[in-house]
Amino acid sequence: MEILWNAGADILLIETQPSLQEALIEAEIAEEMGADYWISFSCCDGRHINEGDRIRDCAKTLSADHPHLKMIGVNCTKPEYIEELIRELKRGTTLPVAVYPNSGEEYDPITKTWHGQGDSKSFGEYALDYYRCGADAVGGCCTTVDEHVRQVVSARNQYLKEKKNVRIKYAGLN
């Protein structure tokens, strides 16, 4: 982290954290360096990080006394868990929320391979739902490919258009 920060990084991404205790240690290192950073957790369901802590509690804990923490989020997690995780994060912090799930495949740590596939919902449909649910940044992690990125961009554009239309509609009511 120190090498990256001293080389001129704008922000440090502390990603795929399975443990609140590990994330707190890394947060303290970044704070001591005066480095801006974000932390994202890998999660086993819609409420818990992989080690078992509630993500809402992780967000509350990290939001306190960590002034260089600029964003908190979830990565390398099944797409179907992300909406609930966004809501849980929003209940635990006012920080911006980033989500970048995997494509929905399962990782086998014994064979070190990915298998299966996600459900019938497209990555773009998920991305639009994430924005509507309150995510500030959306992307993709393991097993996502260029087509997934294109779908996220399209979803972002659609979401921004929806927000603009809502503002125009309400502005016309005044």
N, C-alpha and C positions, 0 to 999 in steps of 0.2 A: 504494500500500500504506500509506503514511504517513497519508494522508487518512482511509482506512477505519479504520486502527488508532486514530488520534486521535479519531475519531468514536464510538468505543466498541465496535468489533467484538470478539467473543469469540475468534475465530480467523480467520486468513486462509487462504483456499483458493487454492493455486497449482496451477492445473489444466492438463491437456492438454499437458504438457511433452513435446516431442519430443526434447529434448537434455539430457544430464546437465550439461553446462557451463552452460546457461541456468538449470537448476534450482539449481545451486550458487550462482550469482550471486544469484538471488532468495532463496535460503535465507540467504545472508550478510546481505542487506538486512534480512530479518525478524529475524535474530539480533541485528544491531546495534540494532534498534528495541526488542528485548526482547519481540517479538510471538510468540505461539503461532501455529503454522501447520501445514498439511499440504500435501504435494506428491503430485500424481497425474500419471502419464505416459500418453501415448498410445502404443500398441504396434502393431507390424506383424505379430507372430506371438505364439506362446506363450512366448517367451523374451527378445525384444528390443524395446527402445523404438524409435520410428520412426527415430531417427538411427543406430541399429545397436548401441548398447551393450546388454549383457545387463542385464536389469532386476534380477537378483540382485546384480550389482556396483553398480548405482545405489543399491540399498537399503543395501548395506554401506557405501558411501561416505557417504551422507547420514546414516546412523545414528551415525557417528563425529563427535563434537564439534559436534553440533547439538542442544543441550538443549531448544530450543523447538519442535522438530519433534515433533508429537503423533501423526501418522498418515501412512502412505504408501500409495499405491495406483495404480490404473489407471482411466482413463476414456476415453470416446470410442474404444473398441476393440471389435472384433467379439466377440459373446458367446461364441463357441466357443473363443476363446483364453484366457478369463478363468481357468478352473480351473488350467491350467498356470502362468499368471502368478501366481496366489495362492501356489501351491507354491514358485515361484521366489522370491517376495518373502519368504515365511516362512523360506527357507533363508538369506536375506541380512540379516534383521532380526528383532528381537523386538517392534517397534512394531506397533500395531494396523494392520490392512489394510482399506482401503476400495476397493470396486469399483463402478463405475457405467458399464457399457458402453453403446454405442449399440444400436439395435434389430436390427442385422445388415445394414442396407442399406449400399450403397457410395456414397461421396461422390465426385463428379466435380469436381475443382478448376477445370476449364476452363469447364464450364457452371454451376458453383456450385449443383449440384442433387444430390439423393439419388435413388438408383434401386435397383430390385431389392427383395428381401426376405430376411429371415433364413431359417434352415432350419425344419424341421417341429417342433422343440422349442419349447415355449412359454417366454416370458420368465420366468414363475413357476417352471417346472421348472429353468431355468438358475439362478435366484436361490436356490432350495433347495440345488442342488448347490454353489453358491458358499459358502453358510453351512456346509454339511457339510465343505467343503474348508478352512475356516478363516477366511473373511472375517468381519470384525467389523462392517462396514457395507456395505449393498448398495443401489444405486439405479439410475438410468438417466440417460443423456446424450442426445445428438442422436437425433432421430427417435423417442424414447420418448414415450408419451402416457399419459393418466390410467389407461388399462386396464393398462399395464405397471406403474404404481405400485401399483395394487390387487393385482396378482399378486405383487409383491415383498412387500407387507404380509402377504398370505396365506402366502407361503413363510416369512417370518420367524416368524409365529405357529406354523406347523407345526414349524419347526425348534426353537423354544423349547419346544414341547410334547414333542417327541422328547427333547430334553436333559433335561427334567424327568422324563420317564418312565424314562430311563436312570439318573438319580440315585436315584429311588425304588427301582428294581429292585436296584441295587447296595447301597443302604442296607438293604434287606431281607435281604441276604446276611450281614450282620454279626451 
